Amino acid sequence: MRILLALLLLISLPVWAEEVVLGLSKDEIAISADFDGSEILIYGAVKREEAIPEEPLHVIITVAGPSQPITVRKKDRRFGIWVNTEAVEIDSAPSFYAVATSQEWPVVISEVEDLRYKISVERAIRAVGVAADDPQRFTEALTRIRTSELKYQQRDFEVNLREQTLFDTAIALPANLTEGAYKTRVFLTRNKEVISVYETEIDVRKVGLERWLYTMSRQQPLLYGLMSLAIAIAAGWGASAAFNLLRRG
């Protein structure tokens, strides 16, 4: 009986004859005071034990920043002014999310596989148990806002795939990155089904003055607040003194 169960388990496991060998132009990104964004080159090859199948191969590459809960608010015009009328707490949304594909989205993967692996931008946002009549409106609003800020990117035809073996793409990272581990995944698909998955991480950390201020704000918030207040007062006094000097001149 144990042998039979072991055989059934082996049969049920996916057998991937194609695997990803991946490389990154950089696996660490340092956020300094003059950081204005970065670009990651992701490249790799498909390792095979057998001949290339006749069905075309497709590649999907995703890069996801740290996820966190977020409140999305709806504004309406009341009595001539805009006010918040409704708010929804989304359980988890990536601070950054980019999806690049070798072909257009409907060709590379099915809805079922997207739901299973949570690959698309919409699937990466977790809004389970949202207390709203139409929670999709709020997730769509969040996606629209972060897409305009280049924090969310859905990019078809951006993965270069050559001879169904070599692939590469470039992911642009904005300046306002959240610190943390950026999960990078590569999916190989055929007939809209995932046949192989590879995962790694890109480490994004603040350095120098940015790191010092960030650490102080978390570990010594009172001192950070007093320092910020002192800088604001000094800046205001300096601007006032410069203005008076110009008036007298």
Residue frames as qw, qx, qy, qz and C-alpha x, y, z in Angstrom:
[[0.000, 0.884, 0.467, 0.000, 0.00, 0.00, 0.00],
 [0.304, -0.791, 0.099, 0.522, 2.83, 2.42, 0.85],
 [0.395, -0.128, 0.601, 0.683, 4.51, 1.73, -2.49],
 [0.201, 0.616, 0.678, 0.346, 1.24, 2.35, -4.30],
 [0.133, -0.930, -0.271, 0.209, 0.73, 5.66, -2.48],
 [0.387, -0.582, 0.321, 0.639, 4.30, 6.73, -3.29],
 [0.349, 0.168, 0.686, 0.616, 3.77, 5.97, -6.98],
 [0.070, 0.802, 0.571, 0.160, 0.50, 7.91, -7.03],
 [0.265, -0.863, -0.053, 0.427, 2.26, 10.86, -5.38],
 [0.397, -0.322, 0.504, 0.697, 5.01, 10.84, -7.98],
 [0.262, 0.448, 0.710, 0.476, 2.46, 10.70, -10.78],
 [0.054, -0.889, -0.454, 0.036, 0.55, 13.65, -9.34],
 [0.353, -0.691, 0.107, 0.622, 3.64, 15.86, -9.10],
 [0.529, 0.830, -0.032, -0.173, 4.38, 18.11, -12.13],
 [0.782, -0.120, 0.345, 0.505, 7.30, 16.94, -14.22],
 [0.225, 0.932, -0.068, -0.274, 9.07, 19.94, -15.74],
 [0.852, 0.167, 0.237, 0.435, 11.40, 19.02, -18.58],
 [0.364, 0.640, 0.038, 0.675, 12.26, 22.72, -19.01],
 [0.525, -0.678, -0.305, 0.415, 13.84, 24.81, -16.28],
 [0.174, 0.960, -0.002, 0.219, 15.04, 28.40, -15.97],
 [0.695, -0.170, -0.116, 0.689, 18.68, 29.45, -15.55],
 [0.013, 0.950, 0.273, 0.148, 18.49, 33.11, -14.51],
 [0.548, -0.015, -0.140, 0.824, 20.84, 36.09, -14.21],
 [0.087, -0.938, -0.321, 0.095, 20.41, 39.66, -12.89],
 [0.433, 0.677, -0.128, 0.581, 22.42, 42.76, -13.78],
 [0.016, 0.394, -0.554, 0.734, 22.28, 43.60, -10.05],
 [0.538, -0.410, -0.734, -0.053, 20.74, 41.85, -7.04],
 [0.361, -0.570, -0.432, 0.599, 21.12, 44.82, -4.69],
 [0.165, 0.717, 0.259, 0.626, 19.89, 48.40, -5.07],
 [0.392, -0.313, -0.411, 0.761, 21.11, 51.17, -2.77],
 [0.007, -0.865, -0.405, -0.296, 18.74, 54.10, -2.13],
 [0.460, -0.172, -0.198, 0.848, 20.81, 57.21, -1.42],
 [0.052, 0.642, 0.293, -0.707, 19.90, 60.89, -1.15],
 [0.239, 0.514, -0.368, -0.737, 20.34, 61.41, -4.91],
 [0.307, 0.111, 0.932, 0.161, 18.64, 58.16, -5.99],
 [0.426, 0.360, -0.071, -0.827, 16.39, 58.84, -9.00],
 [0.899, 0.252, 0.083, -0.349, 15.40, 55.32, -10.01],
 [0.294, -0.449, 0.811, 0.235, 17.13, 52.31, -11.45],
 [0.787, 0.333, -0.274, -0.441, 16.81, 49.67, -14.13],
 [0.605, -0.315, 0.730, -0.046, 17.24, 45.93, -13.65],
 [0.547, 0.403, -0.603, -0.419, 18.25, 43.73, -16.57],
 [0.732, -0.145, 0.612, -0.263, 16.84, 40.23, -16.13],
 [0.565, 0.495, -0.560, -0.350, 18.16, 37.59, -18.48],
 [0.621, -0.260, 0.717, -0.180, 18.34, 33.83, -18.64],
 [0.367, 0.273, -0.779, -0.429, 18.04, 30.63, -20.61],
 [0.877, -0.098, 0.098, -0.461, 15.81, 27.58, -20.69],
 [0.115, -0.425, 0.898, 0.005, 17.53, 24.35, -19.69],
 [0.854, 0.138, -0.101, -0.491, 16.15, 21.24, -21.39],
 [0.524, -0.300, 0.797, 0.017, 16.67, 17.53, -21.13],
 [0.586, 0.373, 0.705, 0.143, 14.78, 16.84, -24.35],
 [0.266, 0.262, 0.466, 0.802, 14.17, 18.42, -27.75],
 [0.188, 0.157, 0.162, -0.956, 12.16, 21.65, -28.00],
 [0.367, 0.458, 0.792, -0.169, 8.43, 20.83, -28.23],
 [0.239, 0.421, 0.565, 0.668, 6.47, 22.04, -31.24],
 [0.172, -0.876, -0.443, -0.083, 4.11, 24.24, -29.22],
 [0.282, 0.673, -0.173, 0.662, 5.55, 27.77, -28.76],
 [0.549, -0.369, -0.509, 0.551, 7.09, 28.68, -25.41],
 [0.053, -0.840, -0.122, -0.527, 6.22, 31.93, -23.63],
 [0.510, -0.059, -0.499, 0.698, 7.94, 33.75, -20.76],
 [0.296, -0.858, -0.231, -0.351, 6.43, 35.90, -18.00],
 [0.510, 0.080, -0.452, 0.727, 8.66, 37.87, -15.61],
 [0.352, -0.842, -0.293, -0.286, 7.35, 39.62, -12.48],
 [0.390, 0.170, -0.471, 0.773, 9.05, 41.85, -9.92],
 [0.450, -0.730, -0.429, -0.283, 7.10, 42.59, -6.72],
 [0.082, 0.505, -0.453, 0.730, 7.98, 44.98, -3.92],
 [0.064, -0.096, -0.841, 0.529, 7.04, 44.40, -0.26],
 [0.310, -0.530, -0.627, -0.480, 3.28, 44.03, 0.28],
 [0.076, -0.108, -0.564, 0.815, 1.39, 45.97, 2.91],
 [0.080, 0.685, 0.717, -0.099, -2.23, 46.87, 3.79],
 [0.120, 0.027, 0.157, 0.980, -3.55, 50.11, 2.35],
 [0.214, 0.611, 0.602, -0.467, -6.67, 52.23, 2.74],
 [0.161, 0.231, 0.548, 0.788, -8.33, 53.38, -0.48],
 [0.121, 0.519, 0.487, -0.693, -10.74, 56.31, -0.16],
 [0.232, 0.544, 0.633, 0.499, -13.49, 57.52, -2.45],
 [0.061, -0.314, -0.186, 0.929, -14.19, 61.23, -2.76],
 [0.140, 0.662, 0.678, 0.288, -17.50, 62.86, -3.74],
 [0.078, 0.279, 0.010, 0.957, -18.51, 66.46, -4.19],
 [0.296, -0.649, -0.690, 0.125, -20.75, 67.59, -1.34],
 [0.146, -0.926, -0.256, 0.238, -21.98, 71.17, -0.93],
 [0.351, 0.922, -0.151, 0.063, -19.36, 72.42, -3.37],
 [0.131, -0.730, 0.668, -0.066, -16.35, 70.73, -1.80],
 [0.751, 0.201, -0.625, -0.078, -14.67, 67.34, -2.22],
 [0.509, -0.518, 0.540, -0.425, -14.87, 65.09, 0.83],
 [0.156, 0.185, -0.970, -0.023, -14.06, 61.45, 1.62],
 [0.705, -0.120, -0.009, -0.699, -17.33, 59.51, 1.55],
 [0.989, -0.064, -0.004, -0.136, -16.15, 55.90, 1.60],
 [0.008, 0.704, -0.708, 0.046, -12.99, 54.04, 2.59],
 [0.985, 0.022, -0.123, -0.122, -11.91, 50.44, 2.07],
 [0.387, -0.676, 0.626, 0.040, -9.02, 48.62, 3.75],
 [0.827, 0.399, -0.376, -0.124, -7.24, 46.35, 1.26],
 [0.904, -0.411, 0.082, 0.081, -5.53, 43.43, 3.01],
 [0.609, -0.422, 0.428, 0.518, -2.30, 43.43, 1.02],
 [0.598, 0.796, 0.094, 0.017, -0.98, 45.24, -2.03],
 [0.773, -0.016, 0.073, 0.630, 2.58, 45.25, -3.39],
 [0.150, -0.796, -0.005, 0.586, 4.34, 48.60, -3.14],
 [0.233, 0.592, -0.523, -0.567, 5.72, 47.94, -6.63],
 [0.723, 0.134, 0.677, -0.028, 4.69, 45.38, -9.22],
 [0.319, 0.589, -0.463, -0.580, 5.86, 44.87, -12.80],
 [0.784, 0.156, 0.600, -0.027, 4.79, 42.15, -15.23],
 [0.236, 0.611, -0.518, -0.550, 6.60, 41.65, -18.55],
 [0.823, 0.174, 0.529, -0.114, 5.60, 39.03, -21.13],
 [0.326, -0.223, 0.680, 0.618, 6.96, 37.69, -24.40],
 [0.031, -0.364, -0.710, -0.602, 3.53, 37.90, -26.09],
 [0.377, -0.399, -0.040, -0.835, 0.21, 39.58, -25.39],
 [0.348, -0.259, 0.692, -0.577, -1.37, 38.55, -22.10],
 [0.839, 0.094, 0.205, -0.496, -4.31, 36.41, -23.37],
 [0.774, 0.439, -0.448, -0.088, -1.86, 34.29, -25.40],
 [0.281, 0.493, -0.742, 0.357, 0.65, 33.48, -22.66],
 [0.031, -0.005, -0.870, 0.491, -1.56, 32.32, -19.79],
 [0.337, -0.503, -0.701, -0.376, -5.11, 31.31, -18.92],
 [0.391, -0.638, 0.070, -0.659, -7.32, 32.90, -16.27],
 [0.910, -0.374, -0.166, -0.070, -7.16, 29.70, -14.20],
 [0.788, 0.065, -0.223, 0.570, -3.34, 29.69, -14.12],
 [0.106, 0.555, -0.133, 0.815, -3.27, 33.41, -13.37],
 [0.642, -0.599, -0.026, -0.477, -5.59, 32.83, -10.43],
 [0.942, -0.213, -0.200, 0.164, -3.46, 29.92, -9.24],
 [0.705, 0.031, -0.136, 0.695, -0.11, 31.73, -9.33],
 [0.146, -0.914, -0.240, 0.293, -1.38, 35.33, -8.84],
 [0.618, 0.054, 0.289, 0.729, 0.68, 36.74, -11.68],
 [0.158, 0.672, 0.339, 0.640, -1.24, 39.72, -13.08],
 [0.043, 0.297, -0.304, 0.904, -1.40, 43.06, -11.28],
 [0.618, -0.363, -0.123, -0.686, -5.04, 42.49, -10.32],
 [0.886, -0.210, -0.413, -0.024, -4.31, 39.06, -8.83],
 [0.529, 0.193, -0.489, 0.666, -1.32, 40.37, -6.87],
 [0.241, -0.345, 0.254, -0.871, -3.63, 42.61, -4.83],
 [0.307, -0.264, -0.905, 0.132, -5.32, 40.69, -2.01],
 [0.311, -0.207, 0.106, -0.922, -8.69, 42.16, -1.06],
 [0.421, -0.261, -0.866, -0.066, -10.35, 39.27, 0.78],
 [0.321, -0.596, -0.660, 0.325, -13.26, 40.22, 3.02],
 [0.123, 0.089, 0.029, 0.988, -13.36, 43.87, 1.88],
 [0.085, 0.586, 0.687, -0.421, -16.40, 45.58, 3.44],
 [0.178, 0.401, -0.198, -0.877, -17.80, 47.29, 0.34],
 [0.739, 0.427, 0.335, -0.399, -20.63, 46.74, -2.12],
 [0.802, 0.589, -0.028, 0.098, -18.23, 46.72, -5.06],
 [0.617, -0.642, 0.279, 0.359, -14.64, 46.09, -3.85],
 [0.717, 0.269, 0.381, 0.518, -13.38, 45.79, -7.43],
 [0.182, 0.933, 0.143, 0.276, -13.86, 49.55, -7.86],
 [0.408, -0.878, 0.247, 0.047, -11.33, 50.23, -5.12],
 [0.753, -0.236, 0.471, 0.396, -8.75, 47.74, -6.37],
 [0.566, 0.590, 0.365, 0.444, -9.11, 49.19, -9.87],
 [0.036, -0.986, -0.001, -0.161, -8.66, 52.71, -8.47],
 [0.605, -0.666, 0.373, 0.227, -5.51, 51.63, -6.60],
 [0.744, 0.119, 0.483, 0.446, -4.16, 49.99, -9.76],
 [0.376, 0.819, 0.265, 0.343, -4.93, 53.10, -11.83],
 [0.233, -0.962, 0.140, -0.022, -3.21, 55.44, -9.37],
 [0.633, -0.534, 0.484, 0.282, -0.08, 53.32, -8.97],
 [0.714, 0.376, 0.439, 0.396, 0.10, 52.71, -12.72],
 [0.226, 0.936, 0.091, 0.255, 0.21, 56.48, -13.29],
 [0.361, -0.861, 0.357, -0.004, 3.07, 56.65, -10.75],
 [0.580, 0.520, -0.626, -0.030, 4.93, 53.81, -12.59],
 [0.393, -0.394, 0.742, -0.373, 4.63, 51.65, -9.46],
 [0.725, 0.185, 0.648, -0.142, 2.47, 49.13, -11.32],
 [0.240, 0.547, -0.545, -0.588, 3.47, 48.06, -14.84],
 [0.791, 0.228, 0.562, -0.079, 1.81, 45.59, -17.20],
 [0.151, 0.703, -0.476, -0.506, 4.11, 45.29, -20.23],
 [0.887, 0.264, 0.377, -0.037, 3.26, 42.88, -23.03],
 [0.762, 0.593, 0.003, 0.261, 5.87, 42.00, -25.70],
 [0.090, -0.921, 0.344, -0.161, 8.67, 43.31, -23.41],
 [0.698, -0.412, 0.576, 0.109, 10.45, 39.98, -22.90],
 [0.472, 0.618, -0.533, -0.334, 12.78, 39.17, -25.78],
 [0.818, -0.139, 0.551, -0.085, 12.67, 35.42, -26.44],
 [0.376, 0.645, -0.563, -0.354, 15.13, 33.98, -28.97],
 [0.482, 0.247, -0.828, -0.142, 15.02, 30.46, -30.37],
 [0.788, -0.444, -0.261, -0.338, 12.68, 29.52, -27.49],
 [0.816, -0.109, -0.382, 0.419, 15.78, 29.36, -25.30],
 [0.395, -0.052, -0.239, 0.886, 17.34, 32.75, -24.46],
 [0.125, -0.830, -0.478, -0.261, 15.29, 35.56, -22.93],
 [0.372, -0.130, -0.290, 0.872, 15.82, 39.00, -21.40],
 [0.081, -0.838, -0.423, -0.336, 13.94, 42.09, -20.30],
 [0.272, 0.181, -0.331, 0.885, 14.59, 45.38, -18.48],
 [0.329, -0.734, -0.594, 0.001, 12.44, 46.49, -15.55],
 [0.146, 0.533, -0.127, 0.824, 12.43, 50.20, -14.69],
 [0.459, -0.521, -0.617, 0.371, 12.24, 50.94, -10.95],
 [0.013, -0.886, -0.174, -0.429, 10.94, 54.40, -9.90],
 [0.224, 0.515, -0.458, 0.689, 12.73, 56.73, -7.49],
 [0.498, -0.417, 0.338, -0.681, 10.21, 56.33, -4.64],
 [0.667, 0.036, -0.741, -0.065, 10.94, 52.68, -3.89],
 [0.730, -0.584, 0.127, -0.331, 9.94, 50.98, -0.65],
 [0.013, 0.587, -0.797, 0.139, 12.80, 49.33, 1.17],
 [0.795, -0.121, 0.505, -0.314, 12.80, 45.54, 1.34],
 [0.386, -0.131, 0.854, 0.324, 13.08, 42.33, -0.68],
 [0.558, 0.441, -0.162, -0.684, 11.71, 42.50, -4.23],
 [0.688, 0.017, 0.725, -0.024, 10.50, 39.04, -5.20],
 [0.342, 0.518, -0.507, -0.597, 11.37, 38.18, -8.81],
 [0.713, 0.103, 0.681, -0.132, 9.60, 35.31, -10.57],
 [0.250, 0.385, -0.639, -0.618, 10.02, 33.79, -14.03],
 [0.729, 0.198, 0.564, -0.332, 7.24, 31.64, -15.48],
 [0.054, 0.205, -0.792, -0.572, 7.58, 29.43, -18.54],
 [0.624, 0.306, 0.475, -0.539, 4.22, 28.71, -20.16],
 [0.071, 0.118, -0.816, -0.561, 3.03, 26.57, -23.02],
 [0.280, -0.424, -0.769, -0.388, -0.57, 26.26, -24.24],
 [0.328, -0.655, -0.026, -0.681, -1.42, 28.91, -21.60],
 [0.856, -0.487, -0.168, -0.023, -0.29, 26.60, -18.78],
 [0.170, -0.838, 0.504, -0.122, 2.65, 27.15, -16.43],
 [0.941, 0.150, -0.294, 0.073, 5.31, 24.49, -16.97],
 [0.701, -0.035, -0.343, 0.624, 8.13, 25.91, -14.83],
 [0.236, -0.946, -0.096, -0.199, 8.66, 28.59, -12.15],
 [0.659, 0.096, -0.314, 0.677, 11.87, 30.20, -10.91],
 [0.302, -0.922, -0.197, -0.142, 12.08, 32.63, -7.96],
 [0.603, 0.042, -0.273, 0.749, 14.78, 34.92, -6.58],
 [0.229, -0.888, -0.337, 0.213, 14.99, 38.28, -4.77],
 [0.397, 0.557, -0.050, 0.728, 16.43, 41.76, -5.31],
 [0.476, -0.553, -0.450, 0.515, 17.47, 43.54, -2.10],
 [0.129, 0.733, 0.153, 0.650, 16.55, 47.25, -1.94],
 [0.581, -0.549, -0.388, 0.460, 18.09, 49.16, 0.99],
 [0.013, 0.985, -0.003, 0.174, 18.60, 52.77, 2.05],
 [0.775, -0.038, -0.159, 0.611, 22.22, 53.83, 2.54],
 [0.313, 0.280, -0.081, 0.904, 24.08, 56.89, 3.84],
 [0.167, -0.062, 0.273, -0.945, 21.99, 59.84, 5.04],
 [0.651, -0.152, -0.382, -0.638, 18.76, 58.16, 3.93],
 [0.694, -0.151, -0.694, 0.118, 19.51, 55.11, 6.10],
 [0.261, -0.004, -0.544, 0.797, 20.46, 57.29, 9.10],
 [0.353, -0.089, 0.066, -0.929, 17.26, 59.36, 8.93],
 [0.719, -0.141, -0.518, -0.442, 15.10, 56.28, 8.37],
 [0.601, -0.113, -0.714, 0.341, 16.64, 54.45, 11.33],
 [0.064, 0.018, -0.427, 0.902, 16.26, 57.51, 13.58],
 [0.500, -0.144, -0.163, -0.838, 12.59, 57.96, 12.63],
 [0.782, -0.179, -0.549, -0.235, 11.90, 54.35, 13.66],
 [0.681, -0.151, -0.577, 0.425, 14.14, 53.95, 16.71],
 [0.267, -0.341, -0.357, 0.827, 14.17, 57.51, 18.12],
 [0.125, 0.685, 0.586, 0.415, 10.96, 59.19, 16.90],
 [0.270, -0.898, -0.244, 0.246, 11.08, 61.96, 19.54],
 [0.426, -0.520, 0.309, 0.673, 14.61, 63.00, 18.59],
 [0.334, 0.261, 0.652, 0.629, 13.69, 62.77, 14.89],
 [0.000, -0.832, -0.531, -0.159, 10.65, 64.99, 15.45],
 [0.331, -0.845, -0.042, 0.417, 12.66, 67.60, 17.41],
 [0.440, -0.265, 0.473, 0.716, 15.36, 67.65, 14.75],
 [0.238, 0.507, 0.657, 0.505, 12.77, 68.08, 11.99],
 [0.140, -0.915, -0.374, 0.061, 11.18, 70.94, 13.93],
 [0.417, -0.680, 0.165, 0.580, 14.56, 72.62, 14.46],
 [0.399, 0.029, 0.586, 0.705, 15.40, 72.34, 10.75],
 [0.109, 0.718, 0.606, 0.325, 12.00, 73.81, 9.81],
 [0.252, -0.912, -0.185, 0.265, 12.48, 76.75, 12.21],
 [0.453, -0.474, 0.354, 0.667, 16.01, 77.38, 10.95],
 [0.338, 0.292, 0.646, 0.619, 14.85, 77.25, 7.33],
 [0.011, -0.856, -0.497, -0.143, 12.00, 79.68, 8.05],
 [0.349, -0.834, 0.005, 0.427, 14.28, 82.09, 9.89],
 [0.469, -0.224, 0.492, 0.698, 16.86, 81.92, 7.10],
 [0.248, 0.533, 0.631, 0.506, 14.26, 82.66, 4.43],
 [0.147, -0.926, -0.344, 0.049, 12.88, 85.58, 6.45],
 [0.440, -0.674, 0.181, 0.565, 16.36, 87.02, 7.02],
 [0.424, 0.042, 0.582, 0.692, 17.19, 86.73, 3.31],
 [0.119, 0.737, 0.583, 0.322, 13.92, 88.44, 2.35],
 [0.259, -0.921, -0.160, 0.244, 14.53, 91.36, 4.77],
 [0.488, -0.440, 0.358, 0.663, 18.08, 91.74, 3.45],
 [0.345, 0.327, 0.626, 0.618, 16.79, 91.94, -0.12],
 [0.033, -0.879, -0.463, -0.107, 14.19, 94.57, 0.85],
 [0.358, -0.827, 0.039, 0.432, 16.82, 96.78, 2.47],
 [0.480, -0.188, 0.507, 0.691, 19.09, 96.41, -0.54]]
